[in-house]
Amino acid sequence: MKKISKSMTFVSIPITLLLLVVALPVQAGEEERPTAELVLSGLTKYVWRGYENTRNSMVLQPSMTVGYKGFSASLWGNLDTKPYAQTDVNHSSTWTETDFTLACNKTIGIVNAGVGYIYYSLGAPNAGGVKPPDSQEFFITVGLNTLLTPTFTAYKEADHYKQYYFLFGVSHAFEWSKRISLRLGASASYLQSDYADAALYNAGGGYGGYPKFTDDYRATNDKFSNFHEGLITASLPIRLLKYITVAPAISYVFPLSNDAKNEMKARGKKANPADNDSSFLYGGLTLAVSF
């Protein structure tokens, strides 16, 4: 009998759960009207899962989401207004990423459950840079409508990067008035690589998977398997009008293990990994229009 790979097993889980979620009855009083949201964020830095994707540059991140009866589809993008260069070359603004997400979520009692798919269309970091290969992920998520609203999400990259990413988060909102609230959130992650090739990684171009790095930031053929990054976020959503909200926010991300610290510095923007940071403080403003 042919052995089924772990990747195929994980991919089949969201498909099975999707069928189960779709079959669940809609609860009485649950909103069934279509929804839409347009969002524009301006941030001092783009950090994704602890990785420094921009440096010394403001980024603009527009997104659009439509939903109906638990199903949603969204587009998200990132514009780097001043791409970083290791030389004195000045690069013009560059569109570095477009993400497409499909998801299905249902709520039963205090339990929220969902499945989804993300396609990451990745662009070159600047005009003279190398375009990394695109990425595809499947994910499953479970949350509880209780104190701190704990949520657990598991992602499986199913294309070039071959890794599992597990994320646990908590959050709480303090309602100061009908228009203003303070939202605090924290999360911790674990990264389990399925593939590592030091030679391919060192050759550049985004290949080589997720290798483990030595203390002097050299990629190895060992697969990364450890706690990854922690994230603390505070935002202050202010409802200006019925459909319009503005939210200043600040975030701090930091490594949760020495392996993660070495990896974040190795994947940083500067030529010498020792000169890169592994912890980042950044913030910005988000404008949202919801219907």
SEVO-16079 format. One record per residue: residue in three letters; x, y, z of N, C-alpha, C in turn. Coordinates in pm, 1 decimal, decimal comma. Each point is the difference from the previous one (the first is absolute). Layout:
BEGIN
PT  rest       npx       npy       npz      capx      capy      capz       cpx       cpy       cpz
PT   ala         X         Y         Z         X         Y         Z         X         Y         Z
...
This chain:
BEGIN
PT  rest       npx       npy       npz      capx      capy      capz       cpx       cpy       cpz
PT   met      85,0    -120,7       0,0     -85,0     120,7       0,0      88,1     125,1       0,0
PT   lys     -36,6      97,2     -81,6      78,9     121,5     -12,1     -12,3      84,1     126,8
PT   lys     112,2      47,3      49,8       1,0      81,3     120,9     -48,3     140,6     -29,3
PT   ile     -88,2      50,6      85,8     -54,4     134,8     -17,1      90,5      98,3      72,1
PT   ser      42,1     106,6     -69,3      90,9      97,2      59,5     -71,1      85,2     103,5
PT   lys      80,1      59,9      92,3     -56,8      88,2     101,1     -65,1     121,5     -64,4
PT   ser      59,5      49,5    -109,3     -55,7     117,3     -67,0    -138,4     -29,2     -54,8
PT   met     -16,1    -115,8     -66,2    -130,2     -35,0     -55,4    -101,5     -21,7     110,2
PT   thr      45,8     -57,7     113,6     -91,0     -19,5     112,2     -50,6     133,0      51,9
PT   phe      91,7      97,3      15,6     -41,8     129,4      52,2     -93,3      71,0     -96,6
PT   val      29,9      -6,9    -129,2     -85,0      65,3     -99,2    -140,5     -60,1       0,1
PT   ser      -9,3    -131,1      24,5    -131,5     -64,0      -0,1     -83,2      39,5     120,5
PT   ile      65,9      38,5     110,6     -73,4      38,2     120,2     -86,8     123,6     -23,2
PT   pro      55,0     112,1     -57,6     -86,1     114,5     -25,7    -116,0     -31,1     -93,4
PT   ile      22,8     -85,0    -100,2    -108,0     -33,7     -91,9    -111,7     -73,3      72,9
PT   thr      37,0     -95,6      85,1     -99,8     -73,4      77,9     -73,7      92,7      95,4
PT   leu      75,1      86,1      70,5     -64,0      93,1      93,5     -88,4     100,0     -72,4
PT   leu      42,0      40,8    -120,3     -82,0      92,2     -77,7    -137,5     -59,9     -27,6
PT   leu      -2,3    -126,6     -38,0    -127,6     -65,2     -26,3     -85,6      -7,5     125,7
PT   leu      65,6     -25,4     114,5     -73,7      -7,2     125,1     -52,5     136,8      41,5
PT   val      85,6     103,2     -16,8     -41,6     134,8      38,1    -116,8      47,7     -84,6
PT   val       6,5     -25,8    -131,7    -107,1      41,0     -89,4    -131,3     -67,8      36,6
PT   ala       8,8    -124,1      47,4    -120,3     -75,7      32,9     -64,9      44,9     130,4
PT   leu      72,0      78,5      81,2     -56,7      42,0     127,2    -116,3      95,5     -22,3
PT   pro    -104,7     -11,3      81,3    -114,3      89,6     -14,4      33,7     141,4      44,1
PT   val     -62,4      96,2     -63,7      17,3     139,3      39,3     -81,4      25,7     125,3
PT   gln      61,1      60,3     100,2     -68,0      24,2     124,8    -106,7     107,7     -16,1
PT   ala    -100,3     -10,5      83,4    -108,1      99,3      -3,0      56,7     136,5      33,7
PT   gly     -36,6      98,3     -76,8      45,4     135,7      24,6     135,1      31,5     -61,2
PT   glu      64,2     -97,0     -61,0     129,5      23,9     -62,9     -17,1      85,3    -125,5
PT   glu      89,2      97,8     -16,4      -6,9      89,5    -114,7      18,3     -78,8    -128,9
PT   glu     -89,2      25,1     -98,0      11,2     -69,1    -127,6      21,4      96,6    -115,7
PT   arg       4,5     128,5      29,8      19,1      96,0    -107,9     146,7       5,1     -40,9
PT   pro      27,6      30,7    -125,2     139,5      13,5     -45,0      69,0     114,8      73,3
PT   thr     128,3     -13,5      20,2      79,3     104,0      64,1     119,6      34,3     -88,2
PT   ala      52,3     119,6      19,6     118,8      43,0     -73,8      80,6      94,1      87,1
PT   glu     131,2      -5,1     -15,8      87,4      87,7      76,8     118,2      42,2     -85,7
PT   leu      27,8     129,0      -1,3     116,2      56,7     -67,0      92,3      56,9     107,2
PT   val     128,0     -35,2      -5,2      94,3      39,5     104,4     127,6      54,1     -64,4
PT   leu      55,0     104,2      60,4     129,5      51,9     -41,2      83,0      26,0     124,7
PT   ser     116,0     -65,6       7,3      90,6      18,4     113,4     128,8      65,2     -46,9
PT   gly      48,2      93,7      79,3     131,2      59,5     -21,2      87,0     -33,0     119,4
PT   leu     109,0     -75,1     -21,2      82,7     -49,2     109,5     145,6      40,7     -19,2
PT   thr      72,4       4,1     109,4     141,5      38,2      -5,1      89,3    -114,4     -45,4
PT   lys     -54,2    -122,7      -3,3      78,9    -116,1     -39,2     -95,1    -114,4     -32,9
PT   tyr      42,6     -88,3     -90,5     -75,6    -121,6     -28,9      75,6    -118,3      58,3
PT   val     -54,5     -56,4     106,5      57,6    -117,6      64,7    -100,9    -112,9     -11,4
PT   trp      44,7    -114,1     -52,8     -88,6    -115,9     -17,2      61,5    -120,3      69,8
PT   arg     -69,7     -51,1     100,5      46,7    -116,3      76,1     142,2      19,6      52,3
PT   gly      28,5     121,3      40,1     130,8      30,8      57,5     106,3      39,8     -99,3
PT   tyr     -30,6      -3,4    -129,6      98,8      32,0    -102,4     -11,2     146,8     -42,0
PT   glu     114,7      65,8     -12,9       6,2     139,8     -41,2     -10,2       7,9    -151,8
PT   asn    -118,7      32,3     -51,0     -20,6       6,9    -145,0      27,9     138,1     -57,6
PT   thr       5,2     102,1      84,2      39,0     134,5     -44,2      89,3      60,3     108,3
PT   arg      72,7     104,4     -39,5      90,9      64,6      96,2       3,6     149,0     -27,7
PT   asn     -20,1      80,5     107,5       5,1     146,2     -10,3     -93,5      51,6    -107,5
PT   ser    -120,0     -57,0      -6,1     -92,2      36,6    -107,1    -144,7     -10,5      46,9
PT   met     -80,6      97,6     -37,7    -143,5      -7,7      23,0     -61,7     -95,6    -102,1
PT   val     -93,1     -82,3      45,4     -70,3     -90,1     -90,9    -148,5      31,9       2,2
PT   leu     -65,1     -19,3    -114,6    -144,6      14,7     -12,1     -58,7    -136,9     -31,4
PT   gln    -102,7     -39,2      75,7     -56,8    -133,9     -13,6    -151,9       8,5     -16,9
PT   pro     -48,8       6,3    -123,3    -144,5       0,0     -24,5     -54,4    -142,9      -0,8
PT   ser    -126,1     -14,0      35,6     -64,1    -131,2      -6,4    -149,4      16,7     -22,3
PT   met     -60,5    -105,2     -50,9    -144,0      -2,3     -25,2     -51,3    -139,1      34,7
PT   thr    -110,2      -6,4      76,3     -58,6    -127,8      39,3    -150,2       3,2     -21,6
PT   val     -53,1    -105,3     -58,7    -144,7     -16,0     -13,7     -37,2    -132,6      65,0
PT   gly    -118,1      -2,9      62,3     -42,1    -120,7      68,4    -149,1     -22,9      -9,4
PT   tyr     -38,3    -127,2      13,0    -142,1     -35,2      -3,0     -17,6    -138,6      61,6
PT   lys     -84,6      -7,0     102,7     -34,1    -126,2      65,6     122,6     -81,0      41,8
PT   gly      97,3      68,4      58,5     117,7     -67,8      50,6     113,0     -14,2     -99,4
PT   phe     -28,4      21,1    -128,2     104,3      -5,5    -102,2      58,4     139,7     -19,9
PT   ser     129,3       7,3     -27,7      63,0     129,4     -25,6     111,4     -14,4    -102,4
PT   ala      23,3     107,8     -71,5     109,8       7,9     -95,5      66,2     135,7      17,2
PT   ser     131,8       1,8      -2,0      69,1     126,9      22,7     124,7      11,7     -85,7
PT   leu      34,0     123,9     -30,1     124,6      35,6     -67,6      76,0      96,2      89,5
PT   trp     130,6     -21,4      12,5      84,9      84,8      84,6     130,4      25,5     -74,0
PT   gly      51,8     119,6      13,5     124,2      31,6     -69,0      93,4      84,9      82,3
PT   asn     126,5       6,5     -43,1     100,0      80,5      69,6      79,6      83,3     -99,5
PT   leu       4,0     129,9      24,6      78,9      93,4     -79,8     111,5      55,2      87,3
PT   asp     124,0     -28,8     -38,1     116,3      53,2      70,3      35,2     133,6     -63,5
PT   thr     -14,7     108,7      74,8      18,3     133,1     -58,3     146,4      36,9     -20,9
PT   lys      91,5     -68,7      69,4     142,9      28,3     -16,7      78,7    -129,0      23,2
PT   pro       7,1     -86,5    -100,6      69,2    -129,0      16,7     143,9      17,7      46,0
PT   tyr      40,1     -86,3      91,5     134,5       7,2      56,7     103,6     -56,0     -97,0
PT   ala     114,7      64,4      -5,5     111,0     -47,7     -81,5     125,3      -2,5      85,9
PT   gln      83,2    -101,7     -17,9     124,0     -11,8      76,5     107,0      95,1     -52,4
PT   thr     -25,3      61,4    -115,4      90,9     100,4     -55,9     -69,4     135,6       5,6
PT   asp      56,7      98,7     -68,2     -57,2     134,5      -0,9    -107,5      17,1    -107,0
PT   val     -37,5    -108,2     -65,1    -101,5       6,7    -105,3    -135,3      34,0      61,5
PT   asn     -73,3      91,5     -64,0    -135,3      34,2      43,7    -101,4     -66,8     -91,4
PT   his     -88,7     -81,1      57,8    -103,0     -68,5     -76,3    -134,1      69,9      18,1
PT   ser     -79,9       0,3    -105,6    -133,1      58,5       8,4     -94,4     -95,3      71,7
PT   ser    -118,4      49,4      32,0     -99,5     -81,2      69,3     -24,5    -130,6     -74,5
PT   thr     -16,6    -109,0      75,9     -14,2    -132,4     -60,3    -114,6     -76,4      64,4
PT   trp     -84,4     -58,4     -84,8    -107,4     -88,1      47,9      63,0    -137,3      22,1
PT   thr       8,7     -44,0     125,7      76,4    -119,6      31,8     -84,7    -125,1      22,8
PT   glu    -130,0      14,6      20,8     -77,5    -119,4      34,0    -149,0      22,2     -21,8
PT   thr     -67,4    -104,7     -47,2    -146,1      -3,0      -9,3     -46,7    -135,7      51,5
PT   asp     -86,5       0,8     100,5     -50,8    -123,9      58,7    -148,7     -14,6     -28,0
PT   phe     -39,3    -120,7     -37,2    -141,6     -32,2     -22,8     -40,0    -108,1      99,2
PT   thr    -107,2      24,1      75,9     -42,9     -92,7     104,5    -145,7     -38,4     -18,2
PT   leu     -27,5    -129,2       8,1    -135,1     -53,5       5,6     -17,4     -69,0     134,0
PT   ala    -113,6      24,2      66,7     -20,8     -59,7     131,5    -146,9     -28,6      23,1
PT   cys     -24,9     -95,1      89,0    -135,5     -31,0      44,1       2,7     -14,5     151,4
PT   asn     -85,0      74,1      68,8      -3,0      -1,2     146,1    -142,3     -17,5      50,0
PT   lys     -13,9     -73,0     109,7    -129,0     -20,7      63,7      15,8      12,6     150,8
PT   thr    -108,0      41,5      66,5      -2,3      10,4     145,2    -108,0     -90,4      56,1
PT   ile      38,4     -85,2      95,6     -94,6     -87,3      68,6      21,5      20,3     149,6
PT   gly     -95,8      63,0      64,2      16,4      31,5     141,1     115,8      94,8      20,6
PT   ile      96,5     -42,0      82,9     116,1      85,6      25,1     117,4     -33,7     -92,1
PT   val     -20,1     -94,0     -92,1     109,2     -46,5     -85,1      -8,6      62,3    -139,1
PT   asn     111,1      56,5     -44,1      15,2      46,2    -137,9      94,9     -95,9     -71,2
PT   ala     -38,3     -47,2    -118,0      84,7     -92,0     -75,5       5,0      44,6    -145,2
PT   gly     114,0     -19,4     -61,6      12,5      41,4    -139,5     110,9     -72,9     -72,6
PT   val      -7,3       4,3    -131,1     102,9     -54,4     -87,8      23,6     101,5    -110,6
PT   gly     115,9      -9,4     -64,3      25,8      96,1    -105,9     122,3     -31,8     -82,2
PT   tyr      21,2      85,5     -99,0     109,0     -14,0     -96,5      54,1     138,3     -30,5
PT   ile     134,1      12,0      -8,0      64,8     127,2     -31,8      98,6     -20,3    -114,7
PT   tyr      -8,0      86,5     -99,2     100,4       3,3    -106,3      80,8     128,0      15,5
PT   tyr     131,0     -13,5      17,6      90,1     114,1      14,1      69,8      23,8    -133,9
PT   ser     -34,3     108,3     -67,1      68,8      39,1    -122,6     109,4      99,4      39,0
PT   leu     124,3     -43,9      -7,3     112,1      77,2      52,0      75,3      69,7    -112,1
PT   gly      38,3     124,9      24,8      75,2      76,8     -97,4     142,5      23,9      47,0
PT   ala      83,3      49,8     -88,5     137,7      33,0      34,9       1,4     113,7     101,8
PT   pro      94,5      -0,5      95,0       4,2     104,6     102,5      33,2     137,7     -55,5
PT   asn      60,0       5,8    -119,7      27,9     127,3     -66,7      18,1     -27,1    -148,1
PT   ala      22,1     107,3     -75,2       5,4     -11,7    -145,9     109,6     -94,8     -47,1
PT   gly     109,3      -8,5      72,9     109,1     -86,8     -42,3       6,0    -132,2      74,4
PT   gly     -99,9     -27,0      82,6       1,6    -119,2      82,9     -52,8    -123,2     -71,1
PT   val      13,8    -112,7      65,7     -47,2    -127,8     -52,8    -137,7     -30,2      56,4
PT   lys     -92,9     -35,6     -86,2    -135,2     -34,4      44,1       2,0    -137,3      67,0
PT   pro     -41,5      -9,9     125,6      -6,4    -131,9      63,9    -118,1     -79,6     -54,1
PT   pro       4,4    -131,6      11,6    -113,3     -81,1     -47,5    -125,2      26,0      83,4
PT   asp    -115,9      -9,7     -64,9    -126,2      18,4      69,6     -21,8    -113,1     100,0
PT   ser     -98,1      21,4      87,6     -24,8     -96,0     107,5    -149,5     -27,5      11,4
PT   gln     -33,9    -120,9      47,0    -138,1     -37,2      24,3     -11,4     -65,9     137,4
PT   glu    -102,5      38,7      75,3     -21,6     -57,3     132,3    -145,9     -40,2      18,3
PT   phe     -19,3    -109,0      71,5    -130,4     -37,3      51,6       3,1      21,2     150,9
PT   phe    -114,7      32,9      57,7      -0,9      19,1     145,0    -131,9     -44,5      61,2
PT   ile       8,2     -35,2     127,8    -118,1     -29,2      80,6      11,6      82,6     128,0
PT   thr    -112,0      45,2      53,0       2,1      84,4     118,5    -116,5     -33,4      91,7
PT   val      25,6       8,4     130,0    -102,3     -22,9     101,5      15,9     107,2     106,9
PT   gly    -110,7      63,4      39,2       3,2     101,3     103,6    -116,6     -13,5      95,0
PT   leu      10,7      63,5     116,4    -104,1      -5,0     100,9     -45,9     140,5      35,3
PT   asn    -130,7      20,7       5,7     -56,7     129,1      40,5      -9,3       4,4     151,9
PT   thr     116,7      -0,4      63,3       7,8       4,4     145,0      98,4     109,7      38,1
PT   leu      38,7       3,0     125,4      97,1      96,3      47,4     128,3      -9,2     -82,0
PT   leu      46,5     113,4     -51,1     121,5      12,6     -81,7     -12,6     -62,1    -138,7
PT   thr    -117,4     -52,1     -35,5     -26,4     -56,0    -133,7     120,1     -75,7     -58,3
PT   pro      42,2    -107,9      65,0     115,9     -76,4     -51,2     -28,4     -58,8    -137,9
PT   thr     101,5       2,9     -86,2     -12,2     -51,2    -136,5     125,5     -78,4     -36,6
PT   phe     -21,1    -115,0     -63,8     111,5     -81,1     -48,3     -16,5     -21,1    -149,9
PT   thr     107,2      26,8     -77,0      -3,7     -16,9    -144,8     121,8     -79,4     -44,7
PT   ala     -21,9     -96,0     -88,3     108,1     -80,7     -55,9       4,8      22,7    -150,8
PT   tyr     117,3      34,6     -51,1      21,8      25,2    -142,1      92,3    -107,3     -57,6
PT   lys     -26,8     -37,9    -123,8      89,4     -90,5     -72,4      33,4      60,0    -135,2
PT   glu     128,4      32,4     -21,7      44,6      49,3    -129,0      13,6    -119,2     -94,1
PT   ala     -63,2       8,9    -115,5     -10,5    -116,8     -88,0      65,9      21,9    -135,5
PT   asp      94,0      94,1      -8,5      60,5      28,8    -129,4     151,4     -11,1       8,0
PT   his      71,9     112,2      11,8     145,5      -1,6      -5,5      67,0      -6,6     137,2
PT   tyr     -68,7      46,3     104,5      69,5      22,4     126,8     -20,1    -112,6     101,4
PT   lys    -103,8     -78,4     -15,6     -18,1    -126,7      71,1      23,8      10,5     150,8
PT   gln     -93,8      61,3      68,0      10,6      10,7     144,8    -138,0       8,5      64,0
PT   tyr      -3,7     -35,5     128,0    -118,2      18,4      82,2      23,3     120,2      90,7
PT   tyr    -105,8      78,2      21,8      10,3     116,9      86,9    -121,6      -0,5      92,2
PT   phe      25,8      -6,4     130,4    -107,3      -8,3      99,0      -3,4     129,7      80,2
PT   leu    -118,5      58,3      12,6     -13,9     131,2      64,0    -108,5      -4,4     106,7
PT   phe      35,8      41,6     121,0     -96,3      10,7     109,9      -7,4     145,7      41,9
PT   gly    -122,3      53,0       8,9     -15,6     140,1      35,3    -112,4      24,3      97,1
PT   val      10,5     109,9      72,7    -105,7      46,7      89,8     -19,0     148,8     -23,5
PT   ser    -119,2      49,7      33,4     -27,6     142,4     -17,2    -113,2      41,5      92,7
PT   his      -6,9     129,9      24,0    -108,4      53,8      83,2     -24,8     144,8     -38,5
PT   ala    -125,6      39,0       1,1     -39,0     137,2     -33,4     -60,7      68,4     121,5
PT   phe      46,3     121,1      27,5     -55,4      82,7     106,5     -83,1     109,6     -65,7
PT   glu    -131,1      -7,4      18,0     -89,2      98,2     -61,3      -5,4     125,3      86,1
PT   trp      61,6     108,1     -48,3      -0,4     124,5      74,5    -127,8      79,3     -22,4
PT   ser     -55,7     -13,4    -118,6    -125,2      66,2     -34,6     -58,7     -71,5    -120,4
PT   lys    -110,7      49,6     -52,5     -59,5     -61,0    -118,3      86,8      18,0    -124,2
PT   arg      93,5      94,5       6,2      81,6      30,3    -117,0     147,2     -39,4      14,5
PT   ile      47,8     -14,0     123,7     142,6     -22,0      21,5      22,0    -123,3      86,6
PT   ser      96,8     -81,6     -40,0      36,9    -116,5      80,3     151,0     -21,6      -8,3
PT   leu      52,9     -68,0      98,8     141,2     -36,8       1,7       8,4    -151,4     -18,1
PT   arg      74,8     -44,2    -100,1      13,0    -142,4     -27,8     144,2     -43,7      18,8
PT   leu      17,5    -101,8      82,8     131,3     -54,3      28,3       5,3    -144,6     -48,6
PT   gly     111,7     -38,9     -57,8      14,4    -136,2     -50,4     141,7     -50,1      17,4
PT   ala      14,1    -131,9      11,4     131,1     -62,2       9,8      -6,5    -136,4     -67,3
PT   ser     110,4     -40,7     -59,7       3,4    -130,8     -66,5     139,3     -59,9      11,0
PT   ala       4,3    -132,4     -15,1     125,3     -74,0      -1,1      -9,5    -105,9    -108,7
PT   ser     112,6     -30,8     -64,6      -3,2     -92,4    -113,1     107,5    -107,6      11,9
PT   tyr     -22,4    -105,4     -76,3      97,5    -110,2     -11,5      14,4     -32,3    -148,1
PT   leu     124,5     -11,2     -46,5      28,4     -28,5    -140,4      62,6    -138,1     -13,3
PT   gln     -60,8     -84,4     -82,9      49,7    -135,0     -25,8      27,7     -14,1    -149,5
PT   ser     127,2       0,3     -36,0      36,7      -9,7    -140,3      -9,0    -143,9     -49,3
PT   asp     -41,8     -15,8    -124,0      -4,5    -130,0     -65,3     112,8     -17,2    -101,1
PT   tyr      78,0     109,6     -18,3      98,8      -2,9    -108,6     108,3     103,2      27,0
PT   ala     125,9     -38,6     -19,0     112,5      92,4      16,3     112,8     -40,6     -93,5
PT   asp      48,3      95,6     -77,5     111,7     -22,8     -91,4      90,4     122,5       7,1
PT   ala     110,5     -12,0      73,6      88,0     114,3      23,3      58,0      54,0    -130,0
PT   ala      37,4     -87,9     -91,8      60,2      45,2    -125,1     -97,9      83,7     -81,3
PT   leu    -123,8     -46,5     -10,9    -101,1      75,5     -73,5     -30,9     131,6      69,2
PT   tyr      -8,0      -2,3     133,5     -28,8     123,8      72,4     111,0     102,1     -23,5
PT   asn     124,0     -42,7      10,5     112,3      92,8     -17,1      10,7      51,1    -142,8
PT   ala     -55,4     -74,7     -96,9       2,0      44,2    -139,1     -96,0     115,5     -23,3
PT   gly     -92,6      23,5      94,6     -93,0     112,1     -10,9    -123,1     -34,5     -80,7
PT   gly     -88,5      98,3     -12,6    -120,9     -17,5     -78,9    -118,9     -51,8      77,9
PT   gly      17,1     -23,0     129,8    -113,1     -41,8      81,6     -18,0    -149,7      10,9
PT   tyr      91,5     -79,4     -56,9     -10,2    -145,1       7,0      79,3     -52,0     120,3
PT   gly     -20,6    -126,2      30,7      75,3     -61,6     108,0     -80,4     -27,9     124,0
PT   gly    -128,5      36,1      -0,3     -86,4     -30,3     113,5      33,0      82,0     123,2
PT   tyr     -17,9     -63,3     117,7      25,5      65,8     128,2     108,9     -76,8      75,0
PT   pro     126,3      28,0     -30,0     108,3     -69,2      70,1      23,6      58,1     138,8
PT   lys      66,2     -79,5      82,7      48,6      48,9     129,2     132,9      70,8     -23,1
PT   phe      23,5     109,8      74,4     122,4      77,3     -16,6      90,7     -17,1     121,3
PT   thr     129,9       5,5     -24,8      97,5      -7,1     109,0       6,1     135,0      71,6
PT   asp      77,5       5,2     109,1      12,7     125,0      75,7      75,2     107,4     -77,8
PT   asp      71,4     -39,7    -105,3      61,9     100,8     -86,9     -79,1      15,9    -130,4
PT   tyr    -128,7     -38,2       5,6     -99,3      31,3    -103,9      23,7     -71,9    -132,7
PT   arg      54,7    -118,8       4,7      16,6     -80,9    -119,9    -114,0    -101,1      -9,4
PT   ala     -57,3     -11,7    -119,3    -107,3     -97,3     -21,1      56,9    -140,8       4,9
PT   thr     -77,9     -92,9      56,4      39,4    -140,3       5,4    -105,4     -84,2     -72,7
PT   asn      25,9    -127,2     -11,1     -98,8     -90,9     -58,6     -97,5     -54,2     104,1
PT   asp      13,5      44,9     124,5     -95,9     -36,4     103,3    -126,6      82,0     -17,0
PT   lys    -114,0     -60,9      25,1    -128,2      69,2     -13,0     -30,8      79,2     127,2
PT   phe     -50,6     120,4     -19,1     -36,3      82,2     115,9    -117,1     -65,4      72,8
PT   ser      11,2     -12,0     131,6    -107,5     -55,8      81,5      11,0      57,1     139,8
PT   asn     -73,1     109,8      24,5       9,6      64,9     130,5    -107,4     109,2       9,2
PT   phe     -14,5      52,6     121,8     -85,4     117,0      15,1      58,4     113,2     -83,1
PT   his     -89,6      81,9     -57,9      47,4      99,0     -96,5      -8,5     141,9      53,6
PT   glu    -112,3      68,2     -19,0      -6,1     139,5      44,3    -119,5      26,0      91,2
PT   gly      17,7      98,8      88,3    -109,3      51,8      80,7     -39,1     136,9     -51,6
PT   leu    -126,1      34,7      18,4     -50,2     128,7     -49,6     -95,1      60,0     102,4
PT   ile      21,5     127,3      32,4     -88,7      75,1      88,9     -50,5     121,4     -76,7
PT   thr    -130,2      20,3       1,9     -60,5     108,5     -78,4    -102,2      76,0      84,2
PT   ala      -2,8     130,7     -18,9    -102,2      85,5      61,4     -55,9      92,2    -107,0
PT   ser    -131,1       8,4      -8,1     -62,8      90,3     -97,1    -114,2      75,4      66,9
PT   leu     -37,0     112,0     -60,0    -104,6      86,1      56,1    -102,2      32,4    -109,3
PT   pro     -90,4     -93,6     -31,6    -100,8      26,2    -103,8     -94,1     113,6      41,9
PT   ile     -20,0      92,1     -91,8     -89,5     114,6      23,5    -101,6       2,9    -113,2
PT   arg    -126,6     -17,3      32,7    -103,8       1,6    -103,5     -37,8     144,6     -28,1
PT   leu      39,8      48,1    -117,0     -28,0     138,4     -37,1    -144,0      16,6     -45,7
PT   leu     -45,9     -91,6     -86,0    -136,4      -1,3     -50,5     -51,3    -142,9       7,5
PT   lys    -121,6     -21,5     -41,1     -60,6    -132,7      12,2      83,4    -106,5     -68,0
PT   tyr      55,7      29,4    -116,9      72,9    -100,2     -76,8     150,7      22,0      -1,9
PT   ile      48,5     104,8      66,2     141,2      36,8     -11,6      68,4      -5,3     136,3
PT   thr     113,6     -71,6       4,0      79,0     -12,8     122,0     145,3      31,4     -30,6
PT   val      64,5      71,5      91,3     142,9      25,2     -10,9      66,5     -57,0     124,7
PT   ala     115,9     -62,1     -16,2      62,9     -67,9     113,2     151,2      17,0      -1,0
PT   pro      54,5      83,8      88,1     145,6       0,2      19,5      40,3    -127,0      73,9
PT   ala     119,1     -52,6     -30,4      44,1    -125,2      61,7     150,8      -1,8      12,8
PT   ile      46,9     -81,1      95,2     143,1     -20,0      18,6      23,3    -147,4      30,3
PT   ser     109,5     -55,6     -53,0      28,6    -142,0      16,3     147,4     -21,1      32,7
PT   tyr      24,6    -106,2      75,7     137,4     -40,0      31,3      12,6    -149,4     -24,8
PT   val      96,7     -39,3     -84,1      21,4    -140,6     -32,9     141,6     -38,3      40,7
PT   phe      16,6    -122,3      49,9     129,0     -42,1      53,9      13,1    -152,1     -11,5
PT   pro     122,9     -52,9      -7,8      19,2    -144,0     -12,4     -29,9     -71,7     131,1
PT   leu     -51,1    -122,8     -11,1     -30,3     -80,5     117,6     104,4    -107,2      27,5
PT   ser     100,6      -8,8     -82,9     106,9     -97,9      19,5     127,3      53,7     -63,9
PT   asn     112,5     -57,9      37,6     126,7      41,4     -59,5       5,1     -38,7    -147,9
PT   asp     -61,2    -114,3     -34,6      -7,8     -39,2    -140,8     -74,8     105,5     -81,4
PT   ala    -109,9      50,8      55,4     -78,1     102,5     -68,9      78,9     129,8     -12,9
PT   lys      73,8      35,5     104,7      82,2     121,6      -4,7     102,5      -9,2    -111,8
PT   asn      69,2    -114,6      -7,4     100,1     -17,3    -105,9     -63,6       8,3    -138,0
PT   glu    -117,1     -61,4     -14,4     -66,9      -0,8    -130,8     -45,3     139,7     -40,4
PT   met     -59,7      74,5      93,2     -49,3     134,1     -31,6     114,2      92,8     -39,9
PT   lys     113,2     -11,1      67,7     114,8      83,1     -35,6      58,3     -43,5    -134,2
PT   ala       4,2    -131,2     -25,1      53,5     -49,7    -126,5     -85,7      42,4    -118,3
PT   arg    -131,4      10,0      21,0     -91,9      36,3    -108,2     -25,1     151,6      -7,2
PT   gly      73,0      78,6      78,5     -18,5     144,4       1,9      50,0      68,3    -126,6
PT   lys     -12,1     130,0      -2,4      28,4      76,3    -120,7     147,4      33,7     -20,3
PT   lys      76,9      13,7     106,9     138,8      40,8     -14,5      86,9    -116,2     -47,4
PT   ala     111,3      34,5     -66,1      89,4    -101,7     -55,8      63,7     -84,3     108,8
PT   asn      35,7      62,4     111,8      58,7     -72,0     112,4    -111,0     -37,4      98,9
PT   pro     -34,3    -127,7      12,6    -111,1     -38,8      88,4      16,4      48,0     143,6
PT   ala     124,8      10,0      47,7      23,3      44,3     137,4     -49,3     142,1      23,1
PT   asp     -11,5      78,6    -108,0     -45,3     138,5      11,1    -152,6      11,5      -3,5
PT   asn     -67,9    -109,4     -30,4    -145,9       3,5      -7,4     -63,2     -11,0     138,1
PT   asp    -122,8      44,8       9,1     -77,1     -10,6     123,1     -80,1    -129,4      -0,8
PT   ser     -42,0     -43,2     118,8     -90,1    -114,2      11,3    -129,2      37,1      72,3
PT   ser      -4,5     119,9      55,9    -121,0      51,8      64,6     -35,7     132,9     -65,1
PT   phe    -130,1      24,0     -14,8     -43,3     119,0     -73,7    -118,5      66,8      70,1
PT   leu       8,4     131,1      10,0    -110,1      82,2      49,1     -48,1      84,1    -117,2
PT   tyr    -127,0     -10,6     -33,9     -53,4      74,4    -113,8    -146,5      34,1      26,7
PT   gly     -52,1      90,8     -78,8    -138,1      41,8      20,1     -53,6      72,4    -121,0
PT   gly    -120,6      52,3      14,3     -60,9      70,6    -111,2    -146,9      28,7      23,3
PT   leu     -69,1      24,5    -109,3    -140,6      39,9       4,3     -77,4     -79,4    -104,5
PT   thr    -118,9     -46,7      38,9     -85,6     -76,5     -89,7    -134,8      68,3     -14,6
PT   leu     -43,4      15,5    -124,0    -132,3      54,8     -30,2     -84,4    -110,2     -59,8
PT   ala    -117,3     -24,3      57,6     -86,5    -109,0     -45,7    -139,9      53,1     -31,3
PT   val     -54,1     -43,5    -112,7    -138,1      31,0     -39,2     -74,4    -132,1     -11,8
PT   ser     -99,9     -21,2      85,8     -72,1    -127,8       3,5    -145,8      19,9     -35,1
PT   phe     -55,3     -96,0     -72,5    -140,2       5,2     -38,6     -71,0    -128,5      43,9
